[in-house]
Amino acid sequence: MKLFLAVGQKPDIFDPAVELAFPDDSRHLGPGQWLIAVDGLTTKEIADKVGASSGEKGRMFISALGSYWGWHETDLWEWIEARKNKVG
C-alpha cells in the first residue's frame, strides 16, 4: 500500500471527512493530521474522496510519502508496517 500524509487547516470538518472516507485505511496523528494507506489513488483522488478538492474543508495538503522518520507511539509504527506489507 502507498502511504500519504493529509493535513487540513480546519480539523473540526477535515478530520471527520477523512475518517469517513478512509475508515480502515487512515491513522489520526493529531488535529488535522492523518496518514492514509491506499493503493490505486492519486493525491487528487484522495482529496476528492475526502470532499476537499476545492476548499470545501478549508485549506489542506496531501502528499505521497516515500521516506519518513519520527518519534511516535509504537502502535503508529506497527500500523505503518502492517499496511506497507498489505497487498491490494
FIDREN-634192 format. One record per atom (N, C-alpha, C, O): residue in three letters; x, y, z. Coordinates in steps of 0.02 Angstrom, whole numbers, padded with zeros to 5 digits, always signed. Last residue first. Example, Ala and Ser with C-alpha at 12.3 -4.5 7.8 and 13.67 -1.06 7.14 Angstrom:
<pts>
SER+00642-00112+00354
SER+00684-00053+00357
SER+00645+00002+00394
SER+00670+00057+00402
ALA+00660-00284+00390
ALA+00615-00225+00390
ALA+00660-00165+00390
ALA+00712-00166+00423
</pts>
This chain:
<pts>
GLY-00146-00242-00110
GLY-00214-00226-00133
GLY-00250-00188-00083
GLY-00308-00170-00093
VAL-00055-00308+00025
VAL-00063-00306-00048
VAL-00136-00291-00064
VAL-00181-00322-00036
LYS+00039-00246+00158
LYS-00027-00267+00134
LYS-00030-00259+00058
LYS-00009-00208+00031
ASN+00153-00189+00204
ASN+00158-00259+00182
ASN+00092-00286+00154
ASN+00090-00342+00130
LYS+00112-00067+00246
LYS+00164-00071+00195
LYS+00166-00140+00164
LYS+00180-00147+00104
ARG+00024-00099+00348
ARG-00003-00076+00285
ARG+00049-00077+00229
ARG+00032-00087+00170
ALA+00109-00138+00451
ALA+00056-00183+00429
ALA+00029-00163+00361
ALA+00014-00206+00320
GLU+00187-00021+00467
GLU+00218-00083+00444
GLU+00165-00133+00417
GLU+00177-00165+00367
ILE+00091+00070+00516
ILE+00126+00083+00453
ILE+00154+00017+00425
ILE+00145+00002+00366
TRP+00057+00007+00638
TRP+00005+00021+00588
TRP+00037+00031+00519
TRP+00013+00003+00470
GLU+00181+00009+00703
GLU+00150-00055+00687
GLU+00096-00047+00634
GLU+00090-00089+00589
TRP+00196+00145+00718
TRP+00245+00110+00677
TRP+00218+00041+00657
TRP+00230+00017+00602
LEU+00087+00167+00805
LEU+00091+00201+00741
LEU+00138+00163+00694
LEU+00120+00151+00636
ASP+00117+00094+00920
ASP+00063+00070+00877
ASP+00061+00106+00810
ASP+00034+00079+00762
THR+00218+00171+00981
THR+00235+00107+00949
THR+00180+00084+00901
THR+00195+00058+00848
GLU+00212+00347+00951
GLU+00189+00288+00986
GLU+00204+00225+00946
GLU+00203+00226+00885
HIS+00365+00423+00887
HIS+00293+00420+00898
HIS+00276+00356+00937
HIS+00320+00317+00953
TRP+00474+00509+00796
TRP+00469+00481+00863
TRP+00395+00482+00881
TRP+00366+00536+00889
GLY+00528+00476+00626
GLY+00497+00513+00680
GLY+00500+00476+00746
GLY+00526+00421+00751
TRP+00527+00473+00450
TRP+00563+00461+00512
TRP+00527+00499+00566
TRP+00497+00551+00552
TYR+00511+00418+00279
TYR+00486+00451+00340
TYR+00530+00432+00399
TYR+00565+00381+00398
SER+00480+00419+00105
SER+00526+00408+00161
SER+00499+00445+00221
SER+00466+00496+00215
GLY+00374+00444+00028
GLY+00423+00395+00004
GLY+00471+00375+00058
GLY+00499+00321+00058
LEU+00206+00486+00030
LEU+00268+00482+00069
LEU+00312+00427+00040
LEU+00290+00370+00031
ALA+00109+00605-00056
ALA+00131+00535-00052
ALA+00198+00535-00014
ALA+00241+00577-00026
SER+00008+00729+00022
SER+00071+00711-00011
SER+00083+00636-00003
SER+00070+00607+00050
ILE-00103+00862+00036
ILE-00096+00790+00035
ILE-00033+00774-00005
ILE-00022+00800-00060
PHE-00175+00993+00126
PHE-00116+00972+00088
PHE-00113+00896+00092
PHE-00118+00868+00147
MET-00298+01125+00137
MET-00271+01059+00152
MET-00213+01044+00106
MET-00204+01077+00054
ARG-00416+01244+00194
ARG-00352+01230+00162
ARG-00327+01161+00184
ARG-00334+01142+00242
GLY-00586+01180+00198
GLY-00532+01226+00217
GLY-00469+01209+00179
GLY-00468+01164+00137
LYS-00668+01092+00136
LYS-00649+01076+00205
LYS-00594+01123+00231
LYS-00560+01107+00280
GLU-00679+01143+00009
GLU-00740+01131+00047
GLU-00727+01118+00121
GLU-00769+01131+00164
GLY-00576+01163-00080
GLY-00578+01204-00020
GLY-00639+01194+00024
GLY-00650+01232+00071
SER-00589+01068-00178
SER-00599+01139-00196
SER-00606+01183-00135
SER-00638+01236-00138
SER-00569+00941-00120
SER-00531+00962-00179
SER-00535+01036-00195
SER-00488+01064-00224
ALA-00628+00873-00017
ALA-00589+00932+00000
ALA-00552+00962-00060
ALA-00508+01004-00051
GLY-00681+00747-00004
GLY-00726+00803-00017
GLY-00693+00870-00004
GLY-00725+00918+00018
VAL-00612+00633+00003
VAL-00623+00668+00067
VAL-00673+00725+00059
VAL-00703+00748+00107
LYS-00606+00607-00132
LYS-00643+00560-00089
LYS-00658+00590-00021
LYS-00709+00576+00009
ASP-00524+00714-00174
ASP-00593+00707-00199
ASP-00634+00663-00153
ASP-00691+00680-00136
ALA-00405+00680-00109
ALA-00440+00743-00092
ALA-00513+00740-00115
ALA-00557+00763-00079
ILE-00379+00562-00180
ILE-00390+00559-00107
ILE-00427+00622-00085
ILE-00475+00618-00046
GLU-00360+00615-00306
GLU-00416+00569-00295
GLU-00431+00560-00221
GLU-00488+00551-00202
LYS-00242+00688-00283
LYS-00303+00723-00303
LYS-00365+00679-00291
LYS-00416+00704-00267
THR-00152+00584-00258
THR-00166+00633-00206
THR-00230+00671-00220
THR-00269+00684-00175
THR-00226+00434-00328
THR-00179+00490-00329
THR-00195+00536-00270
THR-00245+00527-00236
LEU-00244+00259-00292
LEU-00270+00328-00292
LEU-00214+00378-00295
LEU-00160+00366-00267
GLY-00188+00132-00281
GLY-00229+00148-00339
GLY-00261+00216-00340
GLY-00302+00231-00384
ASP-00195+00099-00105
ASP-00166+00088-00172
ASP-00214+00112-00225
ASP-00275+00112-00214
VAL-00166+00179+00051
VAL-00212+00156-00001
VAL-00173+00146-00066
VAL-00124+00182-00080
ALA-00166+00251+00203
ALA-00132+00198+00166
ALA-00181+00169+00116
ALA-00231+00139+00134
ILE-00138+00405+00275
ILE-00186+00366+00237
ILE-00146+00315+00198
ILE-00098+00332+00163
LEU-00122+00499+00421
LEU-00089+00455+00373
LEU-00144+00415+00340
LEU-00191+00392+00373
TRP-00163+00669+00464
TRP-00181+00599+00451
TRP-00130+00564+00408
TRP-00099+00594+00365
GLN-00214+00806+00556
GLN-00155+00770+00531
GLN-00170+00696+00525
GLN-00189+00664+00574
GLY-00308+00879+00626
GLY-00297+00896+00556
GLY-00239+00859+00524
GLY-00217+00878+00470
PRO-00234+00843+00778
PRO-00286+00883+00745
PRO-00268+00902+00674
PRO-00218+00937+00662
GLY-00145+00688+00743
GLY-00160+00747+00784
GLY-00212+00788+00748
GLY-00233+00769+00693
LEU-00153+00569+00674
LEU-00091+00586+00708
LEU-00102+00642+00759
LEU-00071+00643+00812
HIS-00254+00436+00629
HIS-00254+00505+00653
HIS-00190+00517+00693
HIS-00175+00481+00740
ARG-00249+00342+00488
ARG-00224+00344+00557
ARG-00218+00416+00577
ARG-00180+00454+00546
SER-00345+00240+00375
SER-00318+00305+00397
SER-00298+00300+00470
SER-00324+00260+00509
ASP-00417+00132+00329
ASP-00353+00146+00299
ASP-00324+00214+00318
ASP-00283+00242+00281
ASP-00545+00118+00373
ASP-00498+00065+00390
ASP-00427+00078+00366
ASP-00381+00040+00381
PRO-00608+00238+00330
PRO-00616+00214+00398
PRO-00565+00161+00419
PRO-00545+00159+00477
PHE-00599+00354+00234
PHE-00549+00300+00241
PHE-00552+00269+00311
PHE-00503+00273+00348
ALA-00708+00441+00244
ALA-00685+00419+00178
ALA-00639+00359+00181
ALA-00639+00317+00136
LEU-00718+00464+00383
LEU-00775+00436+00346
LEU-00753+00407+00278
LEU-00777+00354+00258
GLU-00594+00522+00410
GLU-00614+00461+00445
GLU-00672+00426+00409
GLU-00674+00364+00405
VAL-00602+00636+00331
VAL-00550+00586+00318
VAL-00571+00519+00349
VAL-00566+00467+00317
ALA-00710+00701+00395
ALA-00714+00685+00323
ALA-00663+00631+00305
ALA-00678+00585+00267
PRO-00667+00726+00526
PRO-00722+00678+00514
PRO-00728+00657+00441
PRO-00748+00600+00426
ASP-00556+00817+00491
ASP-00546+00753+00525
ASP-00604+00705+00514
ASP-00592+00647+00495
PHE-00616+00934+00435
PHE-00571+00891+00396
PHE-00565+00821+00426
PHE-00569+00771+00390
ILE-00689+00998+00533
ILE-00725+00971+00474
ILE-00682+00924+00432
ILE-00708+00880+00398
ASP-00596+01020+00634
ASP-00665+01004+00653
ASP-00707+00979+00594
ASP-00754+00941+00605
PRO-00476+01059+00573
PRO-00485+00990+00595
PRO-00557+00972+00612
PRO-00576+00914+00605
LYS-00435+01151+00451
LYS-00494+01152+00495
LYS-00510+01081+00519
LYS-00551+01046+00489
GLN-00323+01120+00376
GLN-00322+01180+00417
GLN-00379+01181+00468
GLN-00371+01210+00522
GLY-00253+00956+00361
GLY-00307+01003+00349
GLY-00306+01060+00399
GLY-00290+01050+00458
VAL-00152+00840+00279
VAL-00154+00892+00331
VAL-00208+00942+00313
VAL-00210+00967+00257
ALA-00098+00679+00249
ALA-00151+00728+00235
ALA-00155+00776+00294
ALA-00161+00755+00352
LEU+00017+00575+00174
LEU+00006+00621+00230
LEU-00046+00671+00208
LEU-00040+00702+00155
PHE+00013+00404+00122
PHE+00002+00476+00109
PHE-00004+00513+00175
PHE-00028+00486+00225
LEU+00080+00255+00057
LEU+00067+00296+00116
LEU+00064+00370+00097
LEU+00108+00395+00062
LYS+00020+00114-00030
LYS+00055+00177-00032
LYS+00033+00220+00028
LYS-00026+00220+00046
MET+00042-00059+00000
MET+00000+00000+00000
MET+00044+00062+00000
MET+00100+00062+00027
</pts>
